[in-house]
Amino acid sequence: MAPKLILKYFDKAGAAEPIRWALEKGSLEWEDKRLTREEFGALKPSLPNGQVPVLSIDGFELAQSMAILRYVGKLGGLNPSDDLAAAKCDAIMDCVTDLHINIRPSFMEKDEAKKMEMRADLAANFIPKWLSNMEKQLSSTDGTFFFDKMTVADIMIACRLHPMRNGVLDGIPTTIADSYPSLCAMCDAVVSEPKVAAFLAKHAK
Ligand SMILES: N[C@@H](CCC(=O)N[C@@H](CS)C(=O)NCC(=O)O)C(=O)O
């Protein structure tokens, strides 16, 4: 019997969004539990690391977004089955973590002018290098995706690139990925996949 899955996170994209897309793409039954700050405060002491996202699996609370994404990918058939391809998939996912580590300080910056300086630096340096590395790896594969079909790696990248291309990151030009055609095609393929597209439409704010 399929496990009962409840994903607990805040009512925002953040670390839960690739997991949500993977749950949808994998056609899994799941509950999208979006916590208020008050609900999170009440739950925090009972969480494995006092943080979210957490995936409740038949009552067991699995923490750490990457572990959750890999687990959900496995349930939904979104992880490569070959060991080497799975390792390559992990490497791509770690690249997305690197992107997040580099962008995160600008999210935390309260001083608007300083934040825009950080974003300008990211747009001129780290992000183009990152995009170029991703494009190089993606365009060496046979099709749109990093592997022979959509995996959690594609989902994770699209989940970060799509908002960037739609102006969610102030100070990062929406055209920043335009000169990376394979990457843009992959991102478009993920967000237009019917189940992902339906989820995005439902949660468009
Ligand atoms: N390494 C963890 C990080 C989790 C994390 O930083 N969660 C944040 C939200 S994105 C959180 O729960 N913050 C509230 C808190 O720490 O009290 C993961 O990838 O799941």
The ligand as an ORCA input file, in Angstrom:
! r2SCAN-3c Opt
* xyz 0 1
  N      19.235     21.531      5.503
  C      17.825     21.698      5.753
  C      17.582     23.174      6.040
  C      16.160     23.401      6.518
  C      15.905     24.858      6.825
  O      16.823     25.715      6.841
  N      14.630     25.155      7.083
  C      14.210     26.498      7.374
  C      13.191     26.967      6.333
  S      13.891     26.951      4.695
  C      13.495     26.524      8.726
  O      12.854     25.559      9.124
  N      13.609     27.664      9.392
  C      12.934     27.906     10.647
  C      13.802     27.592     11.837
  O      14.957     27.143     11.692
  O      13.321     27.838     12.939
  C      17.012     21.212      4.544
  O      17.534     21.235      3.411
  O      15.880     20.766      4.737
*
